[in-house]
Amino acid sequence: MFKVKKNYVIAALGIVAAVLVCLLCIVKVPTGHTGVIVTFGKVENRTLDSGMHFKAPWQSVIRMDNRIQKQTVDLSAFSKDIQEVKMVYTVNYQISKNEAMTIYSTIGKEYYSTVISPSVMEAVKTVSAKYTAEELITDRTKLAVGIEDELSKALSKYNILLVSTSIEDIDFTDAFTDAVEAKQVAQQNKLRAETEAETKIIEANAQAEVKRIQADAEAYVNETTSESLTDKILQKMYYDKWNGVLPEIVSDSSMILSPRSE
C-alpha cells in the first residue's frame, strides 16, 4: 500500500516537473517588443516577434521595446558669438527591430542614457556653435534641421532610427534678449523713416511732373494760339466786341466833342 502511494507521489511530481518544464519553454513577447534570445549568456543572432514562442529551458528572452519612444530634455549650449543658448528639445526615436540583438549585445537595454542622450547634447552643441545668437533667433528652422541631420547620422551608427525632433523652446539671457529687441525696434524705426522719406520724394517728383506737364500744355496752347491769330482774325475780334460808339475827343478848350450819330 505504501509502495503504491509512493508511486502516485512520484508520478504527480513528474507531472508537476513536466508542467514546469513546459512553462519554462514557453515565452510571451508583448506587442511592440522584440525578443532577444540569450543562451548561456550568449546573444543569439535571431529575434522573436511579438506573440507566444517555445524556447529551451536554459535560454532566456530579453524583451526590447521597438515602439516609437519620446524624450524631452532641457539643454544648454553656446552660439558662435559665445551667447548662452537654453533649449527644450524633444526627440522621437525607435530601435531597429531586425538589429535588436545587436543593440542589446553592444549597448544593452539602457540605450537612451547610453547613446541617445549624449548624442542629442553633442548635436545641439555642435550645430548651435555654427550660428550667432541673432541667427539662431531669426532662423530657427535652419537650426532645427541642422541638429536633426547631425543627430540622425549619429544614432544610425547604433541601429537607432530618429523619427522626428522639435525645438519646443529656445531662450537666451535677459540682457541679450533686451539688446536684440532694442535693435529690432531701431531697425523698424529706421525702415519706417526711410519709407516715409521715399514716399515724400515720390510725391514731390509726381507733383513736379504734373506741373511740368501743365506748363508744357500751356506753352503749347499759347504757341498754337499765337500762330493762329492773324491780322484779319484780330480785326474781326475787335469789330465783334465794338459797341458802335466812337470814343469822345477832348479839345484844348476843354470842350468835349461827341461824335455825331448818323
PALUM-77049 format. One record per residue (C-alpha): x, y, z; residue in one letter. Coordinates in nm, 4 decimals. Layout:
REM PALUM-77049
<r X="X" Y="Y" Z="Z" type="A"/>
...
//
This chain:
REM PALUM-77049
<r X="0.0000" Y="0.0000" Z="0.0000" type="M"/>
<r X="0.2812" Y="0.2351" Z="0.0927" type="F"/>
<r X="0.4617" Y="0.1477" Z="-0.2279" type="K"/>
<r X="0.1518" Y="0.2333" Z="-0.4369" type="V"/>
<r X="0.1173" Y="0.5737" Z="-0.2711" type="K"/>
<r X="0.4844" Y="0.6364" Z="-0.3278" type="K"/>
<r X="0.4415" Y="0.5646" Z="-0.6962" type="N"/>
<r X="0.1498" Y="0.8120" Z="-0.7127" type="Y"/>
<r X="0.3570" Y="1.0781" Z="-0.5464" type="V"/>
<r X="0.6449" Y="1.0213" Z="-0.7866" type="I"/>
<r X="0.4079" Y="1.0340" Z="-1.0835" type="A"/>
<r X="0.2483" Y="1.3533" Z="-0.9549" type="A"/>
<r X="0.5883" Y="1.5088" Z="-0.9029" type="L"/>
<r X="0.6842" Y="1.4022" Z="-1.2521" type="G"/>
<r X="0.3728" Y="1.5676" Z="-1.3960" type="I"/>
<r X="0.4403" Y="1.8871" Z="-1.1999" type="V"/>
<r X="0.8005" Y="1.8850" Z="-1.3179" type="A"/>
<r X="0.6860" Y="1.8322" Z="-1.6762" type="A"/>
<r X="0.4402" Y="2.1203" Z="-1.6473" type="V"/>
<r X="0.7098" Y="2.3429" Z="-1.5017" type="L"/>
<r X="0.9470" Y="2.2496" Z="-1.7831" type="V"/>
<r X="0.6762" Y="2.3258" Z="-2.0379" type="C"/>
<r X="0.6104" Y="2.6592" Z="-1.8731" type="L"/>
<r X="0.9795" Y="2.7353" Z="-1.8846" type="L"/>
<r X="0.9816" Y="2.6504" Z="-2.2528" type="C"/>
<r X="0.7004" Y="2.8946" Z="-2.3351" type="I"/>
<r X="0.7687" Y="3.2668" Z="-2.3553" type="V"/>
<r X="0.5445" Y="3.5577" Z="-2.4455" type="K"/>
<r X="0.6762" Y="3.8646" Z="-2.6265" type="V"/>
<r X="0.4381" Y="4.1605" Z="-2.5777" type="P"/>
<r X="0.3081" Y="4.3683" Z="-2.8654" type="T"/>
<r X="0.5507" Y="4.6439" Z="-2.9584" type="G"/>
<r X="0.8513" Y="4.4465" Z="-2.8400" type="H"/>
<r X="1.1187" Y="4.2229" Z="-2.9923" type="T"/>
<r X="1.2517" Y="3.9161" Z="-2.8125" type="G"/>
<r X="1.6295" Y="3.8751" Z="-2.7916" type="V"/>
<r X="1.7334" Y="3.5165" Z="-2.7198" type="I"/>
<r X="2.0241" Y="3.4572" Z="-2.4794" type="V"/>
<r X="2.1726" Y="3.1085" Z="-2.4462" type="T"/>
<r X="2.4156" Y="3.0571" Z="-2.1577" type="F"/>
<r X="2.4959" Y="3.4304" Z="-2.1657" type="G"/>
<r X="2.5453" Y="3.4452" Z="-2.5428" type="K"/>
<r X="2.3104" Y="3.6553" Z="-2.7570" type="V"/>
<r X="2.1658" Y="3.4561" Z="-3.0464" type="E"/>
<r X="2.1758" Y="3.6018" Z="-3.3965" type="N"/>
<r X="1.7983" Y="3.5957" Z="-3.4274" type="R"/>
<r X="1.4981" Y="3.7585" Z="-3.2635" type="T"/>
<r X="1.1396" Y="3.6746" Z="-3.1719" type="L"/>
<r X="0.8397" Y="3.8807" Z="-3.2845" type="D"/>
<r X="0.5514" Y="3.9587" Z="-3.0516" type="S"/>
<r X="0.3427" Y="3.6534" Z="-2.9525" type="G"/>
<r X="0.3904" Y="3.3121" Z="-2.7863" type="M"/>
<r X="0.7108" Y="3.1172" Z="-2.8566" type="H"/>
<r X="0.8898" Y="2.7984" Z="-2.7457" type="F"/>
<r X="1.2465" Y="2.8048" Z="-2.6189" type="K"/>
<r X="1.4873" Y="2.5778" Z="-2.4406" type="A"/>
<r X="1.4716" Y="2.5867" Z="-2.0614" type="P"/>
<r X="1.8317" Y="2.7143" Z="-2.0461" type="W"/>
<r X="1.7517" Y="3.0045" Z="-2.2717" type="Q"/>
<r X="1.6225" Y="3.3466" Z="-2.1635" type="S"/>
<r X="1.4394" Y="3.6065" Z="-2.3728" type="V"/>
<r X="1.5050" Y="3.9783" Z="-2.3293" type="I"/>
<r X="1.2152" Y="4.1992" Z="-2.4326" type="R"/>
<r X="1.3284" Y="4.5088" Z="-2.6269" type="M"/>
<r X="1.0788" Y="4.7928" Z="-2.6829" type="D"/>
<r X="1.0613" Y="4.8641" Z="-3.0587" type="N"/>
<r X="0.7821" Y="5.1246" Z="-3.0413" type="R"/>
<r X="0.8371" Y="5.4926" Z="-3.1135" type="I"/>
<r X="0.9577" Y="5.6477" Z="-2.7893" type="Q"/>
<r X="0.9673" Y="6.0110" Z="-2.6856" type="K"/>
<r X="1.2015" Y="6.2084" Z="-2.4632" type="Q"/>
<r X="1.2026" Y="6.5830" Z="-2.3881" type="T"/>
<r X="1.5196" Y="6.7291" Z="-2.2412" type="V"/>
<r X="1.6488" Y="7.0677" Z="-2.1234" type="D"/>
<r X="1.9793" Y="7.1568" Z="-2.2855" type="L"/>
<r X="2.2345" Y="7.4358" Z="-2.2716" type="S"/>
<r X="2.4807" Y="7.5344" Z="-2.5441" type="A"/>
<r X="2.6718" Y="7.8346" Z="-2.6796" type="F"/>
<r X="2.6320" Y="8.0220" Z="-3.0060" type="S"/>
<r X="2.9107" Y="8.1260" Z="-3.2416" type="K"/>
<r X="2.9384" Y="8.4628" Z="-3.0652" type="D"/>
<r X="2.9577" Y="8.2949" Z="-2.7212" type="I"/>
<r X="2.5994" Y="8.3612" Z="-2.6131" type="Q"/>
<r X="2.4406" Y="8.1009" Z="-2.3870" type="E"/>
<r X="2.1500" Y="7.9184" Z="-2.5501" type="V"/>
<r X="1.8920" Y="7.7353" Z="-2.3404" type="K"/>
<r X="1.6755" Y="7.4895" Z="-2.5269" type="M"/>
<r X="1.3886" Y="7.2479" Z="-2.4644" type="V"/>
<r X="1.4343" Y="6.9692" Z="-2.7185" type="Y"/>
<r X="1.2082" Y="6.6729" Z="-2.7996" type="T"/>
<r X="1.3303" Y="6.3519" Z="-2.9641" type="V"/>
<r X="1.1154" Y="6.0713" Z="-3.1093" type="N"/>
<r X="1.3170" Y="5.7572" Z="-3.1799" type="Y"/>
<r X="1.2795" Y="5.3852" Z="-3.2486" type="Q"/>
<r X="1.5198" Y="5.0924" Z="-3.2401" type="I"/>
<r X="1.5659" Y="4.8688" Z="-3.5442" type="S"/>
<r X="1.3621" Y="4.5508" Z="-3.4910" type="K"/>
<r X="1.5989" Y="4.3456" Z="-3.7059" type="N"/>
<r X="1.9021" Y="4.4664" Z="-3.5100" type="E"/>
<r X="1.7554" Y="4.4407" Z="-3.1616" type="A"/>
<r X="2.0033" Y="4.1639" Z="-3.0702" type="M"/>
<r X="2.2958" Y="4.3830" Z="-3.1832" type="T"/>
<r X="2.1700" Y="4.6764" Z="-2.9777" type="I"/>
<r X="2.1321" Y="4.4557" Z="-2.6703" type="Y"/>
<r X="2.4720" Y="4.2886" Z="-2.7075" type="S"/>
<r X="2.6632" Y="4.6129" Z="-2.7726" type="T"/>
<r X="2.4671" Y="4.8728" Z="-2.5734" type="I"/>
<r X="2.2102" Y="4.6973" Z="-2.3548" type="G"/>
<r X="1.8558" Y="4.7943" Z="-2.2659" type="K"/>
<r X="1.9529" Y="5.1397" Z="-2.1376" type="E"/>
<r X="2.0335" Y="5.2630" Z="-2.4855" type="Y"/>
<r X="1.8726" Y="5.6026" Z="-2.4282" type="Y"/>
<r X="2.1014" Y="5.7057" Z="-2.1434" type="S"/>
<r X="2.3994" Y="5.5299" Z="-2.3025" type="T"/>
<r X="2.3975" Y="5.6699" Z="-2.6571" type="V"/>
<r X="2.0850" Y="5.8770" Z="-2.7352" type="I"/>
<r X="2.1095" Y="6.1386" Z="-2.4613" type="S"/>
<r X="2.4828" Y="6.2105" Z="-2.5182" type="P"/>
<r X="2.4255" Y="6.2245" Z="-2.8956" type="S"/>
<r X="2.1445" Y="6.4777" Z="-2.8521" type="V"/>
<r X="2.3612" Y="6.7045" Z="-2.6391" type="M"/>
<r X="2.6540" Y="6.6792" Z="-2.8789" type="E"/>
<r X="2.4392" Y="6.7555" Z="-3.1851" type="A"/>
<r X="2.2805" Y="7.0595" Z="-3.0196" type="V"/>
<r X="2.6172" Y="7.1994" Z="-2.9103" type="K"/>
<r X="2.7843" Y="7.1343" Z="-3.2469" type="T"/>
<r X="2.5134" Y="7.2959" Z="-3.4601" type="V"/>
<r X="2.4446" Y="7.5881" Z="-3.2235" type="S"/>
<r X="2.8123" Y="7.6845" Z="-3.2381" type="A"/>
<r X="2.7840" Y="7.7387" Z="-3.6157" type="K"/>
<r X="2.5459" Y="8.0355" Z="-3.5846" type="Y"/>
<r X="2.5396" Y="8.3633" Z="-3.3999" type="T"/>
<r X="2.2727" Y="8.4104" Z="-3.1350" type="A"/>
<r X="2.0835" Y="8.6515" Z="-3.3588" type="E"/>
<r X="2.0857" Y="8.3960" Z="-3.6423" type="E"/>
<r X="1.9505" Y="8.1310" Z="-3.4050" type="L"/>
<r X="1.6593" Y="8.3616" Z="-3.3258" type="I"/>
<r X="1.5792" Y="8.4712" Z="-3.6799" type="T"/>
<r X="1.6323" Y="8.1330" Z="-3.8498" type="D"/>
<r X="1.5157" Y="7.8706" Z="-3.6025" type="R"/>
<r X="1.4191" Y="7.6305" Z="-3.8825" type="T"/>
<r X="1.7777" Y="7.6107" Z="-4.0063" type="K"/>
<r X="1.8923" Y="7.5277" Z="-3.6534" type="L"/>
<r X="1.6295" Y="7.2534" Z="-3.6153" type="A"/>
<r X="1.7173" Y="7.0930" Z="-3.9486" type="V"/>
<r X="2.0892" Y="7.1050" Z="-3.8729" type="G"/>
<r X="2.0505" Y="6.9382" Z="-3.5332" type="I"/>
<r X="1.8209" Y="6.6696" Z="-3.6739" type="E"/>
<r X="2.0631" Y="6.5831" Z="-3.9554" type="D"/>
<r X="2.3574" Y="6.5655" Z="-3.7146" type="E"/>
<r X="2.1648" Y="6.3525" Z="-3.4655" type="L"/>
<r X="2.0251" Y="6.1172" Z="-3.7302" type="S"/>
<r X="2.3765" Y="6.0343" Z="-3.8541" type="K"/>
<r X="2.4987" Y="5.9736" Z="-3.5002" type="A"/>
<r X="2.2136" Y="5.7391" Z="-3.3991" type="L"/>
<r X="2.2161" Y="5.5397" Z="-3.7229" type="S"/>
<r X="2.5557" Y="5.4002" Z="-3.6179" type="K"/>
<r X="2.3790" Y="5.2321" Z="-3.3257" type="Y"/>
<r X="2.0859" Y="5.0988" Z="-3.5341" type="N"/>
<r X="1.8502" Y="5.3568" Z="-3.3843" type="I"/>
<r X="1.6100" Y="5.5410" Z="-3.6131" type="L"/>
<r X="1.5450" Y="5.9095" Z="-3.5487" type="L"/>
<r X="1.1741" Y="5.9511" Z="-3.6250" type="V"/>
<r X="1.1359" Y="6.3244" Z="-3.5611" type="S"/>
<r X="1.2619" Y="6.6098" Z="-3.3466" type="T"/>
<r X="1.1412" Y="6.9542" Z="-3.2453" type="S"/>
<r X="1.2705" Y="7.2595" Z="-3.0641" type="I"/>
<r X="0.9980" Y="7.3233" Z="-2.8086" type="E"/>
<r X="1.1574" Y="7.6403" Z="-2.6756" type="D"/>
<r X="1.4762" Y="7.8427" Z="-2.7142" type="I"/>
<r X="1.5878" Y="8.1197" Z="-2.4839" type="D"/>
<r X="1.8827" Y="8.3488" Z="-2.4149" type="F"/>
<r X="1.9967" Y="8.5680" Z="-2.1281" type="T"/>
<r X="1.7753" Y="8.8650" Z="-2.0415" type="D"/>
<r X="2.0492" Y="9.1128" Z="-2.1340" type="A"/>
<r X="2.0899" Y="8.9668" Z="-2.4807" type="F"/>
<r X="1.7147" Y="8.9427" Z="-2.5382" type="T"/>
<r X="1.6715" Y="9.3103" Z="-2.4421" type="D"/>
<r X="1.9558" Y="9.4098" Z="-2.6761" type="A"/>
<r X="1.8005" Y="9.2192" Z="-2.9658" type="V"/>
<r X="1.4598" Y="9.3761" Z="-2.9041" type="E"/>
<r X="1.6153" Y="9.7253" Z="-2.8932" type="A"/>
<r X="1.7990" Y="9.6599" Z="-3.2192" type="K"/>
<r X="1.4831" Y="9.5368" Z="-3.3867" type="Q"/>
<r X="1.2942" Y="9.8478" Z="-3.2736" type="V"/>
<r X="1.5731" Y="10.0706" Z="-3.4069" type="A"/>
<r X="1.5715" Y="9.8872" Z="-3.7392" type="Q"/>
<r X="1.1944" Y="9.9197" Z="-3.7650" type="Q"/>
<r X="1.2115" Y="10.2933" Z="-3.6902" type="N"/>
<r X="1.4866" Y="10.3372" Z="-3.9471" type="K"/>
<r X="1.2908" Y="10.1435" Z="-4.2056" type="L"/>
<r X="0.9789" Y="10.3498" Z="-4.1304" type="R"/>
<r X="1.1755" Y="10.6751" Z="-4.1668" type="A"/>
<r X="1.3326" Y="10.5587" Z="-4.4938" type="E"/>
<r X="0.9923" Y="10.4556" Z="-4.6257" type="T"/>
<r X="0.8396" Y="10.7908" Z="-4.5333" type="E"/>
<r X="1.1300" Y="10.9768" Z="-4.6950" type="A"/>
<r X="1.0988" Y="10.7717" Z="-5.0131" type="E"/>
<r X="0.7245" Y="10.8369" Z="-5.0160" type="T"/>
<r X="0.7797" Y="11.2126" Z="-4.9898" type="K"/>
<r X="1.0357" Y="11.2035" Z="-5.2700" type="I"/>
<r X="0.7964" Y="11.0100" Z="-5.4909" type="I"/>
<r X="0.5132" Y="11.2529" Z="-5.4144" type="E"/>
<r X="0.7389" Y="11.5540" Z="-5.4819" type="A"/>
<r X="0.8554" Y="11.4070" Z="-5.8095" type="N"/>
<r X="0.4962" Y="11.3345" Z="-5.9062" type="A"/>
<r X="0.3882" Y="11.6911" Z="-5.8299" type="Q"/>
<r X="0.6841" Y="11.8314" Z="-6.0222" type="A"/>
<r X="0.5964" Y="11.6105" Z="-6.3166" type="E"/>
<r X="0.2351" Y="11.7306" Z="-6.3059" type="V"/>
<r X="0.3481" Y="12.0940" Z="-6.3050" type="K"/>
<r X="0.5867" Y="12.0296" Z="-6.5912" type="R"/>
<r X="0.3130" Y="11.8683" Z="-6.7957" type="I"/>
<r X="0.0767" Y="12.1582" Z="-6.7202" type="Q"/>
<r X="0.3441" Y="12.4128" Z="-6.8142" type="A"/>
<r X="0.4174" Y="12.2274" Z="-7.1373" type="D"/>
<r X="0.0459" Y="12.2191" Z="-7.2163" type="A"/>
<r X="0.0011" Y="12.5920" Z="-7.1514" type="E"/>
<r X="0.3064" Y="12.6763" Z="-7.3603" type="A"/>
<r X="0.1750" Y="12.4642" Z="-7.6401" type="Y"/>
<r X="-0.1670" Y="12.6321" Z="-7.6230" type="V"/>
<r X="-0.0111" Y="12.9801" Z="-7.6213" type="N"/>
<r X="0.2162" Y="12.8985" Z="-7.9085" type="E"/>
<r X="-0.0669" Y="12.7484" Z="-8.1115" type="T"/>
<r X="-0.2958" Y="13.0423" Z="-8.0361" type="T"/>
<r X="-0.0264" Y="13.2960" Z="-8.1237" type="S"/>
<r X="0.0380" Y="13.1324" Z="-8.4555" type="E"/>
<r X="-0.3322" Y="13.1208" Z="-8.5390" type="S"/>
<r X="-0.4091" Y="13.4897" Z="-8.4596" type="L"/>
<r X="-0.3705" Y="13.6637" Z="-8.7985" type="T"/>
<r X="-0.4455" Y="14.0365" Z="-8.8601" type="D"/>
<r X="-0.7830" Y="13.9579" Z="-9.0083" type="K"/>
<r X="-0.8827" Y="13.7493" Z="-8.7086" type="I"/>
<r X="-0.7730" Y="14.0190" Z="-8.4669" type="L"/>
<r X="-0.9637" Y="14.2827" Z="-8.6669" type="Q"/>
<r X="-1.2754" Y="14.0660" Z="-8.6645" type="K"/>
<r X="-1.2439" Y="14.0085" Z="-8.2894" type="M"/>
<r X="-1.2196" Y="14.3858" Z="-8.2430" type="Y"/>
<r X="-1.5312" Y="14.4575" Z="-8.4510" type="Y"/>
<r X="-1.7201" Y="14.1793" Z="-8.2732" type="D"/>
<r X="-1.6596" Y="14.3457" Z="-7.9389" type="K"/>
<r X="-1.7168" Y="14.7136" Z="-8.0625" type="W"/>
<r X="-2.0465" Y="14.8675" Z="-7.9468" type="N"/>
<r X="-2.0687" Y="15.1119" Z="-8.2411" type="G"/>
<r X="-1.9829" Y="15.4247" Z="-8.0383" type="V"/>
<r X="-1.6758" Y="15.6263" Z="-8.1313" type="L"/>
<r X="-1.4575" Y="15.7464" Z="-7.8470" type="P"/>
<r X="-1.5043" Y="16.1038" Z="-7.7187" type="E"/>
<r X="-1.2364" Y="16.3601" Z="-7.8058" type="I"/>
<r X="-1.1225" Y="16.6322" Z="-7.5648" type="V"/>
<r X="-1.0001" Y="16.9555" Z="-7.7297" type="S"/>
<r X="-0.7632" Y="17.2152" Z="-7.5990" type="D"/>
<r X="-1.0556" Y="17.4365" Z="-7.4911" type="S"/>
<r X="-1.1682" Y="17.1581" Z="-7.2592" type="S"/>
<r X="-1.4800" Y="17.1064" Z="-7.4640" type="M"/>
<r X="-1.5937" Y="16.7605" Z="-7.5205" type="I"/>
<r X="-1.6795" Y="16.6811" Z="-7.8751" type="L"/>
<r X="-1.9124" Y="16.3979" Z="-7.9128" type="S"/>
<r X="-1.9387" Y="16.2192" Z="-8.2392" type="P"/>
<r X="-2.2466" Y="16.2837" Z="-8.4450" type="R"/>
<r X="-2.4549" Y="15.9927" Z="-8.4822" type="S"/>
<r X="-2.5908" Y="15.9365" Z="-8.8252" type="E"/>
//
